[in-house]
Amino acid sequence: MDQYIGRLLDDRYEILEVIGTGGMAVVYKALCHRLNRLVAIKILKDEFAGDEEFRRRFHAEGEAVAMLSHPNIVQVYDVSSTDNANYIVMELIDGISLKQYMEKKGVLNWKETLHFSMQIAKGLEHAHSRGIVHRDIKPHNIMVLKNGSVKVMDFGIARVMNKSNTLTKEALGSVHYISPEQAKGGHTDNRSDIYSLAVVMYEMMTGRPPYDGESAVSVAIQHINGGAPMPSTLNPNIPGGLEQIIMKGMALDVRDRYASATEMLQDMEEFRKNPAILFDYRTLLDDATRAIPTAAQSRTVADKKVQAKTGVRTTTDSVRLRQGNAAPVRSTGSVPVNRENEAVRRAQQRRKAEEKKKEEERSRVATTAIVICSAVAVIAIVVFLVALFNGALLNQEKELVEVPYLEGNMYGDGFAAKYSDFTIRLQPQEYSDAYVAGQIMHQEPAGGSKVQKGSDLWITISMGPEPPVKTMDNYIGVSAEQAYATLSGMGFVVLTKNEVSYVYEVGLVTRTDPASGTELTNGQTVYLYVSTGQEVIEAKMPDVVGLEIDRAKEWLSEQGFTNVRAEPVESSKPKDQVVYQSVEKNKEIDVTSEIIIHYSKGQEETEAPETQPEEEQATQDASKEITLSLTFDLPLRDKDYILDICRSGTPEVLVTKVIPAGTTSITVDLTGSGTMWYDLYIDGAFECEQEKVFTDD
């Protein structure tokens, strides 16, 4: 059994089960006891926990992603080290990976491809604006939620960009989606992520990555040399404009790619508005269609797979004529094999001979694994199809509403209430010379588009021009979401901590670290302490029925109850005697809960008539105490209960008896004189009062 299952980290996170394993860490599902929500926790593996470099990289990942707050990026809640466990707390995603989605659906249509790609690009745009490069964009690291939105996850090898950031020892990322500069161990920046996104788009539209081979080395060499088949040779249904976007993103020279995710998004938006559009790209086509070395001699594994599926053999030296205004696209033919590639090929042949003996032994294990994976895949496909036909994934049956145009409006109190069809969410605020402080400078989705009613509407609020010196403002009493958005937009790493507060409502900031007025530096960590409300204190409710009202209120106050409301009522009980309490005795309740008690107004006094001698004798006779067997009517109950009979006006219990189920009356010997009232309690709760007359008749 896993050593962390069942453990409680930081007296807060209860580890429930393993949900994934990576190269450096294991991901668990956990329950946050403080906020009562499920989270994902990534814990550094034991073999790396003692390595200072691995710990540094692991914590750098958490700190990097903590700087990000975007609907298309998995949110990080906390980064911590405790009990020899180094871990990151993230939101738990309910969905499947884009890779799983593609495996189930095969080739995606261009609308789905564009829908997913624009969301990925928006997430990258936000990360790049914060100086973060993902470096491992691939379908496995993109989650598809049930509502059709996507989130980019696993920034496990992301670093803060700087001018000296080069990769000289290893090329990071999965080889099928790696950029040429990563494959060569060169400098990487945001354009490396754009290349990988274009490769993912290529695979969505064709059902296969642009390059494939029998080893990681051969695939990496293909990325370096280029020459991927045009997507339209594999899928003739791809629109020309979308194909141009993909191939520009996959340009070998970083200078020929999109300069930013924002620029790529602009072309995607233009294509979305006009799917027939063709762009005027100059240097793209020669690079994109350059033949791969050895392409004339052999086909890649991916080409063979395509031929097996479609019966069409792909080739990089075919001639293809574009429709519309685009120029004919031709390949430049094969390029002679250089010495380095020839040496690699011979080394591969030698390794094949050595591995042939081991292949038979591995094949038995592989066969078993294939059978198990096939069974799991069949089950997953069935579940997915059921969810799809029920509308769970696409939510097609939900009501669509038009998104309002908010850019240029001022944000303030009550703003969200004006747009009840949406959930207003705040992006990190940004400095702007074009928008004044408090003005909405960007919204997502765009105004005029159609979305499902109740969808999130993300807005970015301007902070005005950037000041020369940044100081900590006073955020006490401000909503945590608004404070987080403002500070994140200023370039600070914002972490939140919860604490009890008797002054501020739930979700409001109680204090900050550093305090207001402190001068801050770029990238500094700022802590927001957020109110969880008052601490709940409970106490047992005492029995005050029958007590005088002032004594009852005094007793309740002594027990800590602070919200007592006393109301006078008509009653035959003596004046000021408590006849009712809204909470039954011995019940555990919050001491701030409202308690209502009723007390008697007393009977109206009337002038007594002159007493005649006969009447005086009658009064004297009535004052004589006698003992009688009196019968009390009881409610019909289906279970045994305890009955208390009390003389009105006194708390003294005259009789306590267990009454069998089904009994509707009880006879008790009581002593008294004249007319007397008795209170009946069942299992400690007041039931009724009954009148009894003591007479010899």
N, C-alpha and C positions, 0 to 999 in steps of 0.2 A: 504493500500500500504506500502511496505517496506520502512523504514525511510532512507535507504541509496540509493535507486534507484534515479538516476539523480544527486546525489551529486558529487562534485569534490574534491578528497582527495589530499592534498598537491599541489593544483593548477596543478595537473598532471593527476590523474587517475579518469576518469568519469565512475561511476558505472552504468551498463546497465541492468543487470538482475540477478536473483538468479539461480545458476546452481547446487547447492547441499547444504545439511545441515548435520553437524556432531554433536557430543556431546558437543563440546566446541565452535564451530565456524560455521559461514555461509560462503559459497563460492559463489562469484559473478563473472560474466563476466564483464570486464571493458576495457575501451580504454585508452591507454597511449598516451596522446596528444603530449608528447615530442618526442617519437620515432614512433608515428603513428602505433601502433600495438595493437592487442587484447591480454589481459592477464587475468589470474585468480587471484582474490584477496580473501584471507581468513581473515574474520573479526571476532574478538572475540565477542561472544554474550554478550549482555548488562548485563545479570544476573551474568556474571563472570568478567566483566570489572572492577568492584569495588573490586574484591578479589585479593590481592597482590600475593597469591600463584598461582592462575590461570594465572595471567599476567606473572608471572615469567616462568611458564611452557610453556606458549604460545610463549614468546619471545625466550625461550631456543630452542623450535622447529625450529624457523626460523634461529637462529644462528647455530644450528647443521647442518641443511640441506644446509646452505650457504657454509659450508665447503666442500660440495660434488659437483663434476662436472663429470658427466658420462652420456653416451648416453642412459643408461637404468635406469636413475633416473630423476624424474621430477626436472627441474632446478628452483631455487629460485633466483629472481632478486633483491628483496628489502625487508627490514623489517623496519617498522616505527610505530610511535604513533602520531596521530594528531586529533584534534577536538573530543577528547574523543573516538577515534576509534583506536584500536590496530590491525594492519593488516600485512599480509605477501603477497608479490606480487610474483606470480609463472607463469611459462609458461602455456599457455592454450593448453590442449591436445585435438586433434581431433580424437576421437576413442571411443571404448566401453570398459567396464571392462572385465577382464578375466572371471568373474562370468557370465556376460551376454553372452559372447562368448560360455561358456560351456553349459549354459542353452539352447542355440539355436542349438548347434551341438551334445549335449549329450556326449557320451564317445568319447574322442579324440584318434586318432591313436598314436602309439609310436613316430612317427617322429614329429608330432606336439607337443606332450608332451615334447620331448627332446629339440625341437627348442625354446619353451617358457621357459623351465626350465633353460637352459644354460644362457639365457639372464638375468633371475631373479638372478641367482647365480653370474653372473658377476657384477650386480649392488650391491648385498650384499657384494661381495668381496671388491669392492671399498669402500663402507660405513664402513665395518669392519676395513679396513686398516687405516681409519681416526678416529677410536675409536667410531663409531656410531653403536648401535644396534637398529634395527627397532622395534622389539617386537610386531608387529601386521601384520605379513605377512599373507595375505589371498587373494583369488581371487578378492575380492571387491576392494583391494588396488593396483591392477595391471592393467594397461591400455594397451589394444591392439590397435596399430595404424593401419592405412589402409595399410601400407607397410609391415605389418606382424611383426614389431618389438614391444617390450613391454617396458614399463617404470614403475618402482616402485614408488608409491606415498604415501602421507599421513604419514609422520614421526611424527604424532601428539603425540606419547608417547615415542619417541626416546630420549635417554639420552647419554651423553658422558660416556663411560665405565670407571669405576674406581674400585679399590679393595673393597671398602666399599659399593658398590651398591647392595642392597638387597631389595626385595619387601616383606615386612612383613605384610602389611595391606590389600593388594588386589592383585589379579592376573590379570594382564593387558592382553588385546588382546581378540579376538573373541574365544569363548569357543571351537568351532569345530576344531580350528587350533592351540590351545594353547599348549605349551610344558608342560611336567609333572612338571618341576621345577617352571614354572609360576603358574600352578594350585595349587601347594603347597605353593606359596608365598616365594619360595626360591631364591637363587642367579641366575641371568640370565646373559648370555653372548652371543657371536656370535653363539654358538651351539644351542641356543634356536631358532634363525632364521632358522638354517639348519633344525631343526625338523619341523618347520611350513612349510618350502618349500617342504619337503618330503611329508607332509600331502596334500599339494596342488597337488603335482605330483600324489599321490594316487588317489585323486578325479578326476583328469584329465583322468586317465587310467581306472577307474571303474565307474565313473558317480555318486559317493557318497563319503562322507568323511569316514574315517576308523571307527569313533565312532559317534553314534547318540543316542538320548534318549528323554524322555518326559520333561526333565528339564535341565538347565545348570549345576546343581550340579551333576546329574547322568553322563553327558558327561565328566565333569572334572574328576570324579572318574575313569572313564574308561581310560582316558589319563594317570592317575597316576598308574593304575594297568596293563595297556597294554592289549595284547591279540587281536589285530585287525586281522581280517581274511586276509590271504595272498591275494594280489591283483589278482593272477592267478585263485583263486577260484571264483572270480567275473567276470574276463575277461581272458579267457584262451589264448587270442592272445598276451598277454604281453610277451616280450622277458625276458628270465631268468636274464640276466645281468642288465636290467633296474629295474626289480623287486628287485634285490639285492641292488641296489643303493638306492631305495626308503626305503627299510626296514632298511638299515644301518643308513640312515638319521633319521629314526623314532625310533631308539634304545632308550629304557627307560633310561639307564644309559648314561649320557653325555660322559663318557669316551669311550663308545662303538660307538659313532657317529663319523662322520667326524670331525677332529679337526678344519677345516676351510673350507670356501667356495672354496678356491683354490684347496684343496684336493678333494672335491666333484666334481669340474669342471674337474679335471684330469681324474677321473673315467668316467665322462660323455663323455669326448673326446675319451677315449679308447673305450667306447661302440659305439660312433658314427662311429669310424673307423672300428670296427668289431662288428656288432650287435649280433653275435653268442657267444660272449665272456661270460665266467662265472668267477666271482671273488672268491678268497679264503678268505671268511670271517668266522671267528671261532665262535664268541659269539653271532652273530646276531640272528640266527634262533630260539634258545630257548626263547629269550626275545620276539621276534616278534610274536610267536605263542602261548605264554602263555594264557590260557583261562581267560576270564573276569569273575570275581565273578558273580554268578547267571546266567552265560551263559547257564548252563545245564537246568535251570528252565524256562527261557524265552528268546525270541529273541528281538533284538533292533528294533526300528522303521525303521532304515536303512535296516536291514535284511528283514523286511516285504516288504519294497518298492522294493528291488531287486527281491524277489520271485514274486511279482505282475507283474514285468516287464518281467522276464526271465522264470518264472516257476520253478527256481532252488532254493532250500532252502539251505542257507549257514550254515556252522557249524564250530566251532573252534576245534572240536575233531575228525575231519576227517583225514585220512591218505593221504598224497600227495607225489608222487614220482617225483622228478625232472629229466628232461632229461639231457643227457650229463654226466659230471663228478660230478654233485652235489649229495650230500647224500640225502636219503629219509628224508622228513620233517614230523615230527609227533608232535601233541600237547601233552601236559602232563595231559590232562583231566581237570576236574573242580576242583576249589579250594573252600573249605567251606566258607560260608559267615561269615565274622567277625562281631563283635558286632556293630561296627561303621556303617558298611554298612546296617545292619539290622535295626538300628535306623533310618537311612536315609530313608529306604524303608517304614517303618511304618509312618514316618512323611509325606511322599509323599501321602500315602493312605488317611491320615486325610485331607490333603489339597485338594485332589480330591473331597472328600465329601462336603467340604465347597464351592468349586468352581462350583459344579454342578448346583447350583441354578443360578449362574451368567452366566452360559454357554449359556442358551437360549437367554438372552438379547444380549450377545456378538455375537451370531451366526448371528443375523440379520445384524449387522454392518459388520461382516466378509463376509457374502454372497455378500453384495453390493461391498465391496472392491475387492472380488475375480472377480466379473463380470467386474469391471473397469480394474483391472490388466490384466485380460485375453484379453480384447480388445486391451490394450496397447501392450501386448506381441505379439499378432497376427500382429499388424501394424509393430512392430519392426522386427519381423521375415521376413515379406515381404520385408521391406527395406533392411535388411541384405542380403537376397537371391538375390535381384536385384544387390546389390553392388558386391556380390560374383561372380555371373555369368558374370558380366561386367569386372571382373578381377581387381576391384578397391582394394580389400583387399590383394590379393596375388600377383598382378602385374605379372601374369605368362607370359604375352606376351613381357615383356621388355627384352632387350638384356642383356645377361650375359657375364661378363668379368672375367678373372683370376686375383686374387689379387697378386701383386708382393711381393717378400720377401724383407722386409725393415730392419729387425732387424740387427744391426751391422753397418748400413750406418750412415753417418754423416748428420745432418740436418742443412740447411743454406738457404740463400737467393736463390730464384728460385727453391727450392725443389718441391713445389706444382706444378709448371708449367711442370715438367717432367712427372707427372702422371695425365694427363687431363681427364682420364676416371673416376677419383674419386674426391671426395671433401675431401681434407686433413684437418683433425681436430686434435687439440692438447689436449691431456689429461694433467692433472697436472703432472709436472716433478717430478722425484724422485731421491734421492741420491742412488748411487751404487758404490760399490768397483770393480765391474766387467766391467763396461762400463765407458769410459771417458766422460767428459762433452761435450754435443752436440751430442752424439751418440744415435741412436734409440735403446731402450732396449726392447720395446714391441709394438706390433701392433694388431689391432682388426678391421676386421677379419684377421685370420691367412693367411700367404702367401700360395698360391696354391689353396685356396678355390675359388668357383665361386659365384659372387654376381652380382646384377643388375648394369648396367652402370650408373655412376653418384652417386653411394652410398657413404656414409661417410666412410672414412678410418681413424680410430683413431690411433694416435701414441703417445707413451710415450718417452720423451727425458731424457736422464741421465743428472744429474747435477754433476756427479763425486762423490768422497767420501764426506761424511757429515763433514762440518767444525766444530770445537769446539765452535766457536762463530759466530752467524749469524748476518750479517749487511745488511742494505737496499742498494741494488745496484741502479744504475742510469737507470731508465726505461723511461726517457723522450725521446720521439721520437720513441719508440718501439711500435709495435702493441699491442692493449689492450689484444687480445687473448693470445699472447705469454707471456706477463707480468703476466696475470692471471694464466696461466698454471704453470709458474715458481714459483710464490709465493705460490700457492695452494700446489704444491709439496713440498715446504719447511715447510708446516704445519701451514700456516697462514690463517686467515679468510679474504678473499679478497672481497671487495665491490667496485662497480664502480659508478661514478657520471659523468654526461655529462656537458660540458661547451663549450662556443663559443671560437674559436681560429683563429687568423689571421696568425699564424705561422705554425701550424701543420695540416696535412691533416686529413680528417675524419677517426676515428678509431685509431688514435695514442695517446699515453699517453702524456698529457701536463704537469702534475706534480703529485707528490705522497705525501701522508701523512701517516707515517713519511717521511721526506726527505731522499735522498740518504746519506749513511754514518752513519745513525742512527743504534745503536745496538738494535736488536729485541729479543723478548722472544717468546717461543713456544706458538702457539694459539693466538697470538696478531692479532688484526684487522688492516688491511692495506687498505687504500682508494686509488683507481686509478682514476684520473680525465682524461676523454677521450674527445678528440676533436670532436665537431659536425660540424667543418668547420667555415667559416666566416659567420657573421651575414648578412643576405640579406637586402640591402637598395634599395628601389625603388624610382624613380622620373618620372615625366612626360616629355616626349620628346618634346622640343620646335620646332617651325617651323623656320628653318634657310635657306630655299631655297630663293634665291634672295639676300641674304646678301653677303658682301665681305668675303672671306675665313677666314682672320685673325679674323674678328669680330665674325664669326660663331663659330670658335674654342674657342674663349674667352668666348662666351656666354655658350657653352656646358660645359666648365670647371667650370664656375660659378654655374651651376646647379648640379655639382658633378660627371659628366660623365668623366671617366678616360681612356677609351679605344676608342679613336676617330682616324680613319684612313682617311686621305684626299687624293684623287686621281684626277689628272688633266685629262680632257676629251676634245675632239673636240666639240665645240659648237658655235653657232652664237651669244651667249650671250656675254656681255662685259667680258673682261679678269678678272679672279679671282672671278667671281660671282658664288655662289653656285647654281647648277642646279638640284641636286638630293640628297636625304638623304634616307638611307636604312630603317629607322624606321619612321613610320608615326607619325605626330604630335599628342600630347596629349596622346600617349600610355604610360602606366605605365610599366617600365622595370627596371631590375637590373642595378645600376649605373656602374657595372663592365662589362656589356655586350658590345660587339664590335659594334660601329656605323661607317658606311662608308658614307662619303659625297664626291660628285663629284663637281668640280669647273671648270669653262671654261678656256681653254688655250687662248682664244681670237682669232680674225680673223687675218690672215697674212696681213702685211702692204705691199702695192704695190705703186710704184712711180707714182704719178699723172701726166698725160700728160698736155702739155701746153693748157691752156683754151682759146678757141677762143671766140670772142665777142658773137657769137650766143649761145655757150655753157654756157657762163657766165650768159646770160639772162635766159637760161633754169634752171640753178642752182638757180638763184634768185627766179624764179617761183616756184621751188620745195620746197624752204624754207618757202614759205608762208603757214600759217596754214589755213586749211579749215575744215568745219564740214560736215561729210558724215554719211549716214546710212549704216553701214557695217554688213555683215552677217557672223556669225561664225558657222562652222560645229560642231555638238555635237555627242557624242557616244549615241547609243541607250540603254536606261536603262528601266527596268520594274518597277522601283520605283522612286518617286520624290526625288530630291536631290538639294543641294545648289551649285550654280555656282559662282565662283569668276573669273573675268577677270582683269588681272593686266598688266600694261605697262611694257615691258621688261626692266630690269635694275633698277626698283624702286619697293619697297614693297607696294606702294599705290594701293588700290583696286579701280578700276574705276567703277565697277558695281557688285552688288550682287543680285541675283534673284533666286527664287524657280522655277525650271523648271518642268512642268508636265511630267508624264511618257509618253513615246512614241515620244517625241519631238526630232528631229534630227538637228535642227538649231535654231539660235536666231539672231535677228537683233537689233543692238545697235547704237545709235547716238554717234559718237566719233569725237573729234577734233584733228588734227595732220597735219603733212606735210611730203612729201616724203614717203619713205618706213619705216614702223614701225613693230615691233614684239610684240605680246601679249601672255602672259601665261594664260592658262586655268586651274583652280583648281576645282575639284569636291569633295564636302564634306571635303575640306581642304587638299586633296591630289593632287599633280601635275598630270595633265592629258596629256597636250601637249602644243606646241607653234604654233601660226599661224601668217602668214605674211599678212599685209594689206598695200595697197598703196593709199595714199591720192592724188587724181588727179581729175581735172574737166572733163576729157574725159568720 
